[in-house]
Amino acid sequence: MSFGYWISCYKAIYDREKLAAYANLAKPAIEQAGGQFLVRGAADYASGSGLLERTVIVQWPSLEDAKNAYHSEAYQAALDALGDGVDRDFRIVEGV
């Protein structure tokens, strides 16, 4: 079985307070659901359409775990707190 991954590339941060509220809820929700943070921070280098903005990668035991965690009540509460505070590209992908 392959790992599942969440990949979040932030395009813009409009409200740092909303981002902080999201992070305070999202981090424990992710960790309690079995997610492991691999990357959390600003990019050192970007090319093409990339931006030197915040990037987050979370590894999950499986793709199904990644999907279930995203739809969990705890993570949805974190997304509600984030609201329109950022513009980000979020994806769930299966590892190889």
Helices and strands as residue ranges (DSSP letters): E 4-13, H 16-32, E 36-42, E 54-60, H 63-70, H 73-82, E 86-94
